[in-house]
Amino acid sequence: MVQNLERFPHLWPLAFLPFIAFVALVIVGSSNAVNLNDGLDGLAIGCTVIAAGALTVLTYVSGQRPSQLIWRFPNAASRRVDDFLRSDGRIVDWILWYNAHPAEVFMGDVGSLALGGAIGTVAVIIKQELLLPFIGGVFVIEAVSVILQVGSL
């Protein structure tokens, strides 16, 4: 393998293609799963709160700091992920406040796709992508249900 890299050094970026495809699958899949869960009745908010809380706990427990090589600050990544999840929580609080009876604001596709993409991105950043189906189990079950319903037509 090393000999091939020495002979063809311009091909080394191709080694990252499977990872890039996997990350794209995780982010797009989580984004669409949250969007399917939202539907017409806005059920995605409660599940998003639970998933974001679980990812916040995983950020602290796992102690992942992927940005040490980039920023040279010891806790930069975990602080940024924590700030990101807290801002995500503020958005959810705002939606819940204004969606109470009588509803004044509906999240729609833009909000649900963004929240799902945020959950997928955080899972990739803290290197817990394989736990994402367990954290967002309702999203996975809903997506499988929609796929089966559309496939049966």
Buried (B, 14 or more C-beta within 10 A) or exposed (E): EEEEEEEEEEEEEEEEEEEEEEBEEBBBBBBBBBBBBBEEEBBBBEBBBBBBEBBBEBBEEEEBBBBEEEEEEEEBBBBBBBEBBEEBBEBBEEBBEEBEEEEEEEBEEEBBBBBBBBBBBBBBBBEBBEBBBEBBEBBBEBBEEBEEEEEEE
